[in-house]
């Protein structure tokens, strides 16, 4: 079996997350390969080539440093060291963008890791956030705004005296 612990490029080596190592990669799209159309697999998949279409993976999706997806990408866990131009969805899992990774599009996931020097342009929706936590955060923001408004009116009262 191929050693999948490194994304290969002589300039820099990037480790694949340990959780991904536990899932055996069943499909590999090699460097130089170009697929024009959608890709759907039932097992974990590594992409080192180019996909021009939507990618739907039932396991982990690994986009190597030379990998590129022009379309939406969905999987259980998604690791990006290459480039995705499209929305990314891992509603029950994790999205990780390495320092060489680039995602241009919205992300929907339970958890996210964005390394320093990674590029992410879009919006992120955290699907694992329960409503009570979201409501608490909104209440805190509202109370912070109210207290800052009260402080401004106190300052105006002092100026008028």
N, C-alpha and C positions, 0 to 999 in steps of 0.2 A: 504494500500500500504506500502511496505517495506520502511524504512527510508534509502535512498541511499546517505546520506550526508557523510558517513564515510566508508572508506575501513576498514573492521574489522579485527583486530589482536590485542591481548591484550598488545603487546609490544609498539605499536605506532599507532596512528590514523592519517590518511591522509585525508584532505578534498578533495572532488570532486570539480572541477571548477564549478563556478556558472552557466556558460553557458551550461554545461552538465546537470545540474539540471533541466533546462527548457525543455530539451528533455526527454520525458518519456521512460524509459528502457522497451522494450517489450520482450526481450529475456535475460535470465540469465542462464549461464552455471555454476553450483554450484561447490563448492570445492569437490575434489575427483573425479569429472566426467572427463572421458578421451574420446575425440572424435578422432577417427583415420580416417582422411579424411577431405575434405574441408568443410567449414561452410559458408553459404551465408544466410543473413537475410535482410529484407527490413526495419527493425526498429532498433533503438538504442539497443546495446547489451553490456552486462557486462559479462566478463569471469573471473571466479575464479577457474576454473579447467584447464585442459590441452587440447590443440588442436594440433594434429599432421597433419597439412595440411594448405592450404591457407585459409585465413579468408577475406571475402568480405562483408562489412556492408554498407547499404545505409544511415544509420544515424551515431550516435556517437558510437565509440568503446571504452569501458572501460576495461582495463586489471587490475584486482585487484592484491593486493600484492601476493596472492597465485596463480594467473593466469599465464599461460605460453602458448605461441604460437610458434610452430616450423614450420615456413612457412611464406609466405608474408602476410601482414595485410594491408587492405585498408578500408577507411571510410571517412566520412565528417570531423569529428574531432576525434583525437585519444589520449587517456589519458593512460599512462603506469605507473602503480605502481608495476607491476610484471615484466615479462620477455618476450621479443620477439626476436627470433633468425631467422631473415629474413628481407627482405626489407619492409619498411613502406611507405604507400602512402596516403596523404591527400592533393591532389593538390589544392583544393579550401578552405582548412581549416587549422586547427592548430594541431600540435603534441606537447604534453606536457609529459615530462618524470619526474616523481616525484623523490624525494631523495631515494626512495627504488626501482626505476625502472631501467631496464637494456634493452638496444636495441643494438643488434649486427647485423648490416646491414645498408644499405643506406636508407636515408629518403628523400622523396620528399613532400614538403608542402608549404603553403603560409606563415605560421609563425610557430615559434618553441620556446618552453620554456624548458630549461633543468635546473632542480634544482641542488643545490650543493649536492654532493655525489651521484648523478645519474651516471649511466654508459652508455656511447654511444660510440660504435666503428663502424665507417663507414663514409660515406660521406653524406652531406646534400645539396640538391638542393632546393633553394627558388623559387617557381613557381610564386610568386606574384611580383617579381622584374621586372619592365618594362625595356625595352631595353635601353632607354635613361639613366636611372640610372646606368645600368651596363656599358654602354659606358663611362659615366662620371668617374666612378670608375677606369676603365682601363686607361683612359687618365691621371688621377691623378697619378696612379702608374707609368706610363711611364714618366711623367714629373718629378716625385720624383727621379726616377732612373737617368734621364738625369742630374738633378741638383747635385746628389751625384757623378756622373761620372765627372762633371766639377770641383767639389771641389777637387777630387782626383788628377786631372791633374794640378790644381793650386798648390797643395801641392808639386807635383813632380817638377814643375817649380821653386818653391822657394828653393828646395833642390839643384837643379842644379846650382843656382846662387851663 
